[in-house]
Amino acid sequence: MWSATVFTLYPEMFPGPAGMSLSGDALARGIWSLETQNIREQGLGRHRAVDDTPAGGGPGMVIRADVLAASLDAHLAAEDLRPRLLMSPRGAPLTQARVRSLSTGPGVVVICGRFEGVDERVIAGRQLEEVSIGDYVLSGGEIASLVLLDACVRLLPGVMGKTDSGSEESFENGLLEYPQYTRPREWEGRSIPEILLSGDHAKIAKWRHEQSVRLTRERRPDLLP
Ligand code: ADE
């Protein structure tokens, strides 16, 4: 079973959206598993402190290396081969190619940062790989981790209805998805492109490809060679 372990200060945020819809059904059907570990359990002192002020001064708080490492060590076996991903705006941008590769592996360990960051030494000392879901800053890694889990889980065998309903969508072929239409044939004076009603599958495939290229050129020229 593809298994996810999430280290967080807010375990109540899980499964959240991952417990609904496609991923929630897959969770209930045992296609994947989700476990959360509260980093605060290894917190220090009466207040179970997990953070402290940044060395060198500056605003905010930093998650302590010793506390996060103790949490990871308490819950991860030495033989655990899953990648350890630290959600962070500083990380390598998550791509559909990476999502696909993660979904074909044994699962993921995800660490959710909070505050101003995580002590750099635990990133090196526990081989954490920083992953970003985009060039904007969230208040913590929890929502980012739910994005990553959703993207991976929908690709697991048996999760999506039609086996290849993922293969034509945006990014899977390096292009944005072509426009889609359904009934009614005419709506508010707008009709479905004639070619889609022609029944000529070769022509339809060619039209869709051209539309994908056009949309990609207009909206995401950075995706084109
Ligand atoms: N935590 C805060 N912002 C983030 C982002 N953009 N990606 C991943 N984790 C984050």
Boltz pocket constraint, residues with backbone or C-beta under 6 A from the ligand:
constraints:
  - pocket:
      binder: B
      contacts: [[A, 86], [A, 87], [A, 88], [A, 89], [A, 113], [A, 131], [A, 132], [A, 133], [A, 134], [A, 135], [A, 136], [A, 137], [A, 138], [A, 139], [A, 140], [A, 141], [A, 144]]
      max_distance: 6.0
